[in-house]
């Protein structure tokens, strides 16, 4: 089951339209996502390889953490959820 995502206006405000992730991408509708770049003490960035089954750039390298903000969700909650899902790190604190 796909997550539902808020569609945004060109000014970045929620329009009230909510679509599943594949549909929002298929239609090219603007939507929110979070990006988290994790650097170590040598200023090296952690990259991850995207799964071969994703619909955008399968198998490509991507940033440390990337995720869609579910409809009605706060971006801070999304970051914590994605850190745990993608890296297995408990970011609830």
C-alpha positions as CSV (number, residue, x, y, z in Angstrom):
1,X,0.0,0.0,0.0
2,X,1.4,3.4,-1.0
3,X,1.7,6.3,1.4
4,X,-0.6,9.2,0.8
5,X,1.1,12.5,0.2
6,X,-0.1,16.2,0.2
7,X,-0.1,17.9,-3.2
8,X,1.4,21.4,-3.0
9,X,0.6,24.6,-4.8
10,X,3.4,26.4,-6.8
11,X,4.0,28.5,-3.7
12,X,4.5,25.4,-1.5
13,X,1.2,25.4,0.3
14,X,-1.1,22.3,0.7
15,X,-3.8,22.3,-1.9
16,X,-6.1,19.8,0.0
17,X,-5.5,17.2,-2.7
18,X,-3.9,14.0,-1.4
19,X,-2.5,11.3,-3.7
20,X,-0.6,8.0,-3.4
21,X,3.1,8.3,-4.0
22,X,3.2,6.6,-7.4
23,X,0.4,8.8,-8.7
24,X,1.9,12.0,-7.4
25,X,5.1,11.1,-9.3
26,X,3.3,10.0,-12.4
27,X,1.5,13.3,-12.6
28,X,4.5,15.4,-11.6
29,X,2.7,17.1,-8.8
30,X,4.7,19.2,-6.3
31,X,5.1,17.6,-2.9
32,X,7.3,17.6,0.2
33,X,10.2,15.4,1.0
34,X,13.0,15.5,3.5
35,X,16.8,15.3,2.8
36,X,19.3,14.6,5.5
37,X,23.1,14.7,4.8
38,X,25.2,12.9,7.4
39,X,28.9,13.8,7.5
40,X,31.7,12.2,9.6
41,X,34.6,14.0,11.3
42,X,36.6,13.9,8.0
43,X,33.8,15.8,6.2
44,X,32.9,12.7,4.2
45,X,29.2,12.2,3.4
46,X,27.3,9.0,3.9
47,X,25.7,7.8,0.7
48,X,23.4,4.8,0.2
49,X,22.5,2.9,-2.9
50,X,18.9,3.1,-3.9
51,X,17.0,-0.2,-4.1
52,X,16.6,-1.8,-7.5
53,X,12.8,-1.8,-7.1
54,X,12.2,2.0,-6.5
55,X,10.5,4.0,-9.3
56,X,13.1,6.8,-9.4
57,X,16.7,6.1,-10.2
58,X,16.9,2.5,-9.0
59,X,20.4,1.3,-8.1
60,X,21.8,4.8,-8.1
61,X,23.6,6.4,-5.1
62,X,21.7,8.8,-3.1
63,X,22.1,11.0,0.0
64,X,22.2,9.7,3.5
65,X,18.5,9.8,4.1
66,X,15.6,10.8,1.8
67,X,11.9,10.4,2.3
68,X,8.5,11.7,1.4
69,X,6.4,13.5,4.0
70,X,3.1,11.7,4.5
71,X,-0.1,13.7,4.3
72,X,-0.5,15.6,7.5
73,X,2.9,14.6,8.8
74,X,5.5,17.0,10.2
75,X,8.9,17.0,8.5
76,X,10.7,16.4,11.8
77,X,8.6,13.2,12.3
78,X,9.5,12.2,8.7
79,X,13.2,12.6,9.3
80,X,13.1,10.5,12.5
81,X,11.0,7.8,10.7
82,X,13.3,7.7,7.7
83,X,16.5,7.5,9.7
84,X,15.2,4.5,11.5
85,X,13.8,2.9,8.3
86,X,16.9,3.5,6.1
87,X,19.8,3.4,8.6
88,X,18.3,1.4,11.5
89,X,19.1,4.2,13.9
90,X,16.7,5.2,16.7
91,X,16.3,9.0,16.2
92,X,13.4,9.4,18.6
93,X,15.4,11.5,21.0
